[in-house]
């Protein structure tokens, strides 16, 4: 996936090329370039904000992540993968704001969609477990952590799993 700015640059270049080809009589080739421009631009507006939000989240810039997530105007038009990331990041932002119930709802919605990696899904399951603990449902948290353990993930996620697990009362395990 190309960064959104690169996509917009390519879109501008294909638009320029299409206009040039049309002005020189190559109408079909020019039209193909213009259609490519529309497709790249649509892709930018369709997934650009989610892509930027995910990049900000991975860099630890949660404030910028929240800004980008709020820019998504039509989440229902997102592809299945980006819709999952949208709900995940929306849930993270709401949890940071202290809005636990809507955060949990978004994380549960994210669970229904595809993720690019099992590592991302494992992290999201840990966050769901955290939400369950905050909502007073330790058995549900244990279930989420069990799912997080079964997914292939980076060794650093094991630390996250252990830290969330330590907050679950022994009787709920």
HELIX and SHEET records of a PDB file:
HELIX    1   1 UNK A    4  UNK A   23  1                                  20    
HELIX    2   2 UNK A   27  UNK A   58  1                                  32    
HELIX    3   3 UNK A   62  UNK A   70  1                                   9    
HELIX    4   4 UNK A   75  UNK A   77  5                                   3    
HELIX    5   5 UNK A   80  UNK A   96  1                                  17    
HELIX    6   6 UNK A  100  UNK A  111  1                                  12    
HELIX    7   7 UNK A  118  UNK A  134  1                                  17    
HELIX    8   8 UNK A  138  UNK A  150  1                                  13    
HELIX    9   9 UNK A  155  UNK A  165  1                                  11    
HELIX   10  10 UNK A  170  UNK A  172  5                                   3    
END                                                                             
